[in-house]
């Protein structure tokens, strides 16, 4: 459907409207409605502006000055939803919620022109666009409580549930929150979205929480135009999908502003008063196709297209005004032409705005690093009295040397004591203390408000974390096994890591995701409990990936990650080697070589581990073994045997897989001229490929070899030994490299 068809239909339809008995502006716009005439007139203007922004988007594209034509035409009834809410209610919006955004902007006391300009600057990828700065066209603004979302595949729904969770946690336990105490979260999306796993996760989490008597103030808004690009949504399907235990269902004609407003007011009241979720189902239409390049006639009949045009919400709101005697057809048509000229003029002005001009400028907000501040914050500890209480008088620095699991446990306790905004949660982390006991005792000491179990859904776990993080809290979610992380990777890739990019740092979602990782655990096999694939994490821009092997490193690195999250909004993934959790010895049984004493707070500053700094063992001059994770223990054992054979070997533990410690790597490589990479991840797509590339890019002229695990999933039992990196392979490769 061409834009001229939509515009012609509007002018012709409005011209034929008949005036009814005049009503006072302060009275209902029609009998029985909650929407007043004055409200209707005001919302019509925002609906009108939203429609004209879609017209401008198509015009800009024709001039090769605009880069986004997915519009809100036919969905303008969402202005009613914004009108039913408060400006401080956090909103995560569908990409067709243009009228909502303009209405929210005006609610917040801004001039209508400001909201219009925001959108146009996004359409033209202008560097001074107020949220993404030309990086993407999104609805968002820090002063409007509109959190930017791409919202294309429902990835924002789990986060929206997390925002609602964070609001209620702020009310119940007095935790820090960016939102008013009585706020509710609102999340809008299309009808095709309800089928996506991320959406189902969001609905299920809300239902699950309510079923257990937990408060969760979220309003789901489905803008149902009956079609996802070209695929029809079966009639009745959205309602069937929406009706879940604990989620109140409301429905309205989204093309009828008065009906939409009435339903939105009821739905918002239910959520705000009951602190419980609701699903608002707005029946809408889609005008002008999915996007500017979409040829609707290829998959829709002319009758279907015409039927949608006959339901044009802009025409129907105009009819409300004319039939209430509030405006005449001529007045509305003049308003349309005046507004059209105004919007297109601003559109032309935005084409002259500067655009992003360099890779540096584009990437600036991805992952801000403030190493000096992190180094200052990381050593901070709770007061002596608070630590005494947290550890029941048994301070960990006075305890005997610890395993990796014990060290992480004590560090989490110290962090919970010093960061009141911090929470620890995941599957089995509370009463049980995790499958491996890493979080044992934390809930008992800090309470169920700060250490708690979640439902068994990784998308829900990370969504809660993302919502808590963007609300001003410091979430530390646990993913039970590395293999399970892949079920929800887009929560990190598409939501977590992009937030600062899409908002120029105005919104952040600090989080430290703890993951029980890698292989080699004894008596507990199989692919889903032994996964050595981290390549999907390593290509996420800005993501910090920590991979500690030793207890002392784990403590220092966890403190660094928490400080980076809190100060810079960093999204950190903390990979904990399962097989090393309870390891005690290094070379011989009973030697205690893998234990380490817990460093007291007085020494945290001197033992601080900056992001991207490696750790070196030995001073050999013949060979550098570069490794991480389980590879460190294997490499140290292999290095002893190689030394006994007369080779001078040093071992470099990378500790950080992103960003890689390139300077330390090059320094260690140059000291020997021979580098062997011992990589427990796979040969293809593994960490070693990045290490080799860094050495090559830096012009390293020495010899490089690598030994890795096979390109295989990990089988049960002893069969795993045939595909995983071994000490024998490390030694064999070292001897070959050294000739």
Buried (B, 14 or more C-beta within 10 A) or exposed (E): BEBEBBBEBBBEBBEEBEBBEEBEBEEBBBEEBBBBBBBBBBBBBBBBBBBBBBBBBBBBBEEEBBBBBBBBBBBBBBBBBBBBBBBBBBBBBBBBBBBBBBBBBBBBEBEBEBBBBBBBBBBBBBBEBBBBBBBBBBBBBBEBBBBBBBBBBBBBBBBBBBBBBBBBBBBEEEBBBBBBEBBBBBBBBBBBBBBBBBBBBBBBBBBBBBEEEBBBBBBBBBBBBBBBEEEBBEEEBBBEBBEBEBBBBBBBBBBBBBBBBBBBBBBBEBBBEEBBBBBBBBBBBBBBBBBBEBEBEEEBEEEBBEEBBEBBBBBBBBBBBBBBBBBBBEEBBEBBEEBBEBBBEBBBEBBEBEBBEEEEBBBBBBBBBBBEBBBBBBBBBBEEEBBBEBBEEEBBBEEEBBBBBBBBBBBBBBBBBBBBBBBBBBBBBBEEBBBBBBBBBBBEBBEEEBBBBBBEBBBBBBBBBBBBBBBBBBBBBBBBBBBBBBBBBBBBBBBBBBBBBBBBBBBBBBBBBBBBBBBBBEEEBBBEBBBBBBBEBBEBEBBBBBBBBBBBBBBBBBBBBBBBBBBBBBBBBBBBBBBBBBBBEBEEEEEEBBBBBBBBBEEBEEBBBBBBBBBBBBEBBBBBBBBBBBBBBBBBBBBEBBBEEEBBBBBBBBBBBBBBBBEBBBBBBBBBBBBBBBBBBBBEBBBBBBBBEBBEEBEBEEBBBBBBBBEBBBBEEEEBEEBBBBBEBBBEBBBEBBE
